Amino acid sequence: MDRPGVRLRFAADLRFFLPHAHRHGEVRAPHDPTATLGHLVQALGVPLTEVGRLSVGGRAVPDSHRPAPGDTVEVAGVRRPQRLPFAPRFVLDVHLGALARRLRLVGVDTAYANDLDDDTLVEIANAERRALLTQDRRLLHRRALTAGAYVHGHDPDDQFRDVLGRFAPPLAPWTRCPACNGDVAPAAKETVAHLVEPGTRRSHDTFSRCRSCGRVYWPGAHHTRLADVVRTAESVVAAAAG
């Protein structure tokens, strides 16, 4: 007679990661006395970064737990808002540039460059105590990665809401450079006048400048749209934190 396997019941928000045949939420895996729960879960395609409480028989267990034959494991998703072991800081993979600019706009410390390979992303995340945001599931499976998260959504606005709702980071709009992540500070008009077009000098008196890359900012034609982005962020974070 076959030995009983291990049943894994996945929360609805995790089924997206499972193979299509298992997206009803329960999977039966052969019992392997050497396999940890973490191994079983990731072998089915679910990154541990997305997993919250693991329980067997109603008792919480770590991902290092080795289930017994016949055990039923409940696999919950990450509880929102998720608290990181450090201040909410992020590094984004090369496909999330639009998201990076939105996060910087609302003052979230966001490292991004469009030429970073996977090894470098993991190194930056660990060395600078940042959570790696990506839509590459394989990247989140890396054992060396300390903290990371899968970003849901195809549209940058949806991705923005997903990240803010998951982490509810403190916001400080207009204080970071969307281009380089540097600090942005108010600048007297006379100190930046030579850096902007004559029409801008005539039309505006309020300026700020990035202390890192030197870019100059002012409330121009796109300000209304950007202000809407900020209001959306504040609303999403307030709802998540509340």
C-alpha positions as CSV (number, residue, x, y, z in Angstrom):
1,M,0.0,0.0,0.0
2,D,1.2,3.5,-0.8
3,R,2.3,5.6,2.1
4,P,0.1,8.6,2.7
5,G,1.5,11.8,1.3
6,V,1.2,15.4,2.6
7,R,-1.7,17.6,1.8
8,L,-1.0,21.3,1.3
9,R,-3.9,23.7,1.3
10,F,-3.1,27.1,-0.2
11,A,-4.8,30.4,0.5
12,A,-6.7,31.9,-2.4
13,D,-4.1,34.7,-2.9
14,L,-1.3,32.1,-3.4
15,R,-3.0,29.9,-6.0
16,F,-1.8,32.2,-8.8
17,F,1.7,30.7,-8.3
18,L,0.6,27.1,-8.5
19,P,0.5,25.0,-11.7
20,H,-3.0,25.2,-13.3
21,A,-3.8,21.7,-12.3
22,H,-3.5,22.6,-8.6
23,R,-5.2,26.0,-8.5
24,H,-8.2,24.6,-6.6
25,G,-6.0,25.2,-3.6
26,E,-5.2,21.7,-2.3
27,V,-2.2,19.7,-3.5
28,R,-1.1,16.2,-2.4
29,A,2.7,15.8,-2.4
30,P,4.6,12.5,-1.9
31,H,6.0,12.3,1.6
32,D,9.8,12.8,1.7
33,P,11.2,12.5,5.2
34,T,14.1,14.8,4.3
35,A,11.9,17.6,2.7
36,T,11.0,20.7,4.7
37,L,7.8,22.6,4.3
38,G,9.7,25.4,2.7
39,H,11.1,23.0,0.1
40,L,7.6,21.5,-0.6
41,V,6.0,25.0,-1.0
42,Q,8.7,26.4,-3.3
43,A,8.8,23.2,-5.4
44,L,5.2,23.9,-6.2
45,G,6.1,27.3,-7.4
46,V,5.2,29.5,-4.4
47,P,8.0,31.8,-3.3
48,L,8.5,31.8,0.5
49,T,8.5,35.6,0.4
50,E,4.7,35.3,-0.3
51,V,3.9,32.9,2.5
52,G,2.7,33.9,5.9
53,R,1.6,31.4,8.5
54,L,2.2,27.7,8.0
55,S,0.2,25.4,10.2
56,V,-0.2,21.7,10.8
57,G,-3.2,20.6,12.8
58,G,-3.9,24.2,13.8
59,R,-0.4,24.6,15.2
60,A,2.0,27.2,13.6
61,V,5.2,25.7,12.3
62,P,8.3,27.2,10.7
63,D,9.2,26.5,7.1
64,S,12.0,24.3,8.3
65,H,9.4,21.9,9.7
66,R,9.4,18.4,8.2
67,P,5.8,17.1,7.9
68,A,4.8,13.6,8.7
69,P,2.9,11.2,6.3
70,G,-0.7,12.1,6.3
71,D,-0.2,15.7,7.6
72,T,-2.4,18.5,6.2
73,V,-0.6,21.8,5.9
74,E,-2.4,25.1,5.7
75,V,-0.4,27.7,3.8
76,A,-1.5,31.3,4.3
77,G,-0.5,34.4,2.4
78,V,1.5,37.2,3.8
79,R,-0.5,39.3,6.2
80,R,-1.0,42.9,5.1
81,P,0.4,45.4,5.9
82,Q,3.6,43.4,6.0
83,R,6.2,44.5,8.5
84,L,9.8,44.2,7.3
85,P,12.7,43.6,9.6
86,F,14.0,47.0,8.6
87,A,12.6,50.4,7.5
88,P,10.6,50.0,4.2
89,R,13.3,50.4,1.5
90,F,13.3,48.6,-1.8
91,V,15.3,47.7,-4.9
92,L,13.4,47.0,-8.1
93,D,14.3,44.7,-11.0
94,V,14.9,46.1,-14.5
95,H,11.3,45.7,-15.6
96,L,9.8,48.0,-12.9
97,G,11.1,51.4,-13.9
98,A,7.7,53.1,-14.0
99,L,6.9,51.7,-10.5
100,A,10.3,53.0,-9.2
101,R,9.5,56.5,-10.4
102,R,6.1,56.5,-8.6
103,L,7.6,55.2,-5.4
104,R,10.3,57.9,-5.4
105,L,7.6,60.5,-6.2
106,V,5.9,59.8,-2.8
107,G,9.3,59.6,-0.9
108,V,9.8,55.9,-0.7
109,D,13.5,55.0,-0.8
110,T,13.8,53.0,-4.0
111,A,17.0,51.7,-5.7
112,Y,16.7,51.1,-9.4
113,A,18.8,50.9,-12.5
114,N,17.9,49.4,-15.9
115,D,21.2,47.4,-16.2
116,L,21.3,45.4,-12.9
117,D,21.6,41.6,-13.3
118,D,19.9,39.2,-10.9
119,D,23.1,38.6,-8.8
120,T,23.6,42.3,-8.3
121,L,20.0,42.8,-7.3
122,V,20.3,40.2,-4.6
123,E,23.6,41.7,-3.4
124,I,22.1,45.2,-3.2
125,A,19.0,43.9,-1.4
126,N,21.0,42.1,1.3
127,A,23.8,44.7,1.7
128,E,21.5,47.7,1.9
129,R,18.7,46.0,3.8
130,R,16.2,46.4,1.1
131,A,13.3,44.2,-0.1
132,L,13.6,43.1,-3.7
133,L,10.5,43.8,-5.7
134,T,10.1,41.7,-8.9
135,Q,7.7,39.8,-11.1
136,D,10.4,37.1,-11.6
137,R,9.3,34.2,-9.3
138,R,12.6,32.4,-9.8
139,L,14.5,35.4,-8.4
140,L,12.4,35.2,-5.2
141,H,13.3,31.6,-4.8
142,R,16.9,32.4,-4.3
143,R,18.1,31.1,-0.9
144,A,20.5,34.0,-0.5
145,L,17.8,36.6,-0.7
146,T,16.9,38.1,2.7
147,A,13.6,39.9,1.8
148,G,11.6,40.2,-1.3
149,A,8.1,40.4,-2.7
150,Y,6.2,39.6,-5.9
151,V,4.6,42.6,-7.5
152,H,1.1,42.0,-8.8
153,G,-0.4,43.8,-11.7
154,H,0.6,44.6,-15.3
155,D,-0.1,48.4,-15.2
156,P,2.3,50.5,-13.2
157,D,-0.6,52.1,-11.3
158,D,-1.8,48.7,-10.2
159,Q,1.7,47.7,-9.2
160,F,2.0,50.9,-7.2
161,R,-1.2,50.2,-5.3
162,D,-0.1,46.6,-4.7
163,V,3.2,47.6,-3.2
164,L,1.7,50.4,-1.1
165,G,-1.1,48.2,0.2
166,R,1.3,45.4,1.1
167,F,3.9,47.4,3.0
168,A,2.1,50.7,3.9
169,P,5.5,52.5,3.9
170,P,5.8,56.1,5.4
171,L,5.3,58.6,2.6
172,A,7.1,61.9,2.1
173,P,5.9,63.2,-1.3
174,W,8.1,65.4,-3.4
175,T,11.3,64.7,-1.3
176,R,13.0,62.2,-3.6
177,C,14.2,62.6,-7.1
178,P,12.2,60.4,-9.4
179,A,15.2,60.0,-11.7
180,C,17.9,59.0,-9.2
181,N,16.4,58.6,-5.7
182,G,18.4,61.5,-4.3
183,D,17.1,63.9,-1.8
184,V,15.1,66.9,-3.2
185,A,15.2,70.2,-1.4
186,P,13.7,73.7,-2.0
187,A,15.9,75.9,-4.1
188,A,15.9,79.7,-4.4
189,K,14.9,80.8,-7.9
190,E,18.1,82.8,-8.4
191,T,20.2,79.7,-7.7
192,V,18.6,77.6,-10.5
193,A,17.5,80.3,-13.0
194,H,20.4,79.5,-15.3
195,L,19.3,75.8,-15.4
196,V,15.8,76.3,-16.8
197,E,14.3,77.7,-19.9
198,P,13.3,81.4,-20.1
199,G,9.6,80.6,-20.2
200,T,9.9,78.6,-17.0
201,R,11.7,81.4,-15.3
202,R,9.0,83.8,-16.2
203,S,6.1,81.5,-15.2
204,H,7.4,80.0,-12.0
205,D,8.9,81.1,-8.7
206,T,8.9,77.8,-6.8
207,F,11.7,75.4,-7.5
208,S,13.5,72.4,-5.9
209,R,16.6,70.6,-6.8
210,C,18.1,67.1,-6.3
211,R,21.1,67.2,-4.1
212,S,22.5,64.1,-5.9
213,C,22.1,64.6,-9.7
214,G,21.2,68.3,-9.7
215,R,17.9,68.1,-11.6
216,V,15.6,71.0,-11.1
217,Y,11.9,70.6,-10.4
218,W,8.9,73.0,-10.5
219,P,5.1,72.6,-10.5
220,G,4.7,72.4,-14.3
221,A,2.2,71.0,-16.7
222,H,2.3,67.6,-15.2
223,H,1.9,68.7,-11.6
224,T,-1.9,68.0,-11.5
225,R,-1.4,64.4,-12.7
226,L,1.5,63.8,-10.3
227,A,-0.6,65.3,-7.4
228,D,-3.3,62.7,-8.2
229,V,-0.6,60.0,-7.9
230,V,0.3,61.3,-4.5
231,R,-3.3,61.5,-3.3
232,T,-3.8,57.9,-4.4
233,A,-0.8,56.8,-2.5
234,E,-1.9,58.5,0.7
235,S,-5.3,57.0,0.4
236,V,-4.0,53.4,-0.2
237,V,-1.5,53.6,2.7
238,A,-4.1,55.0,5.0
239,A,-6.5,52.2,4.2
240,A,-3.8,49.6,4.6
241,A,-2.5,50.9,7.9
242,G,-6.0,51.5,9.3
